[in-house]
Amino acid sequence: MKYCSHCGKELLDEAVICPNCGCATGYRASGQAQGNRASLVAELANKVKINGIIWLCIAGVQIILGITFNWILLIIGALNIYSGIQNLQYSNTVIENPTGIVQRFEPLTSPIITLIYNLLFGGVIGVVGSIYYLACIRGFVLNNRQAFEEIEAQASVIC
């Protein structure tokens, strides 16, 4: 057994974080575990980047259709450009600061609203981005919830 250097509480040998004070113990997970965590974050960043590109493509089509047929599509296209840019920015941010991942992707309100306004006003093409988000990104995060929570815990512990 070992002891926490911050609070003195007895720890399991493989403890990464002290359950009493929450400080890092100095124990490093195996290289394979760290590699798996890094690859999870990299995979998430890649999926979010793809989502951003999808939204920008959808927005481009909607803007062209908005100019040609219906001005409402211009508004939906602008909203989707904003979404695409946010996704591209987050794809870089999550690698540098992998915190708040589960909290960001768990709520359904925003994706459902996006799905509805794209379905009602943006056409079927707008639904593609929402489906990709729900199935490929949100599903990925929730399926790997425990790993992302561990990653976040390691990234946010500062003692």
Buried (B, 14 or more C-beta within 10 A) or exposed (E): EEEBEBEEEEBEEEBBBBEEEBBBBEEEBEEEEEEBBEEBBEEBBEBBBBBBBBBBBBBBBBBEBBEEEBEBBBBBBBBBBEBBBBBBEBBEBBBEEBBBBBEBBEEEEEBEEBBBBBEEBBBEBBBBBBEBBBEBBBEBBEEBEEBBEBBBBBBEBEE
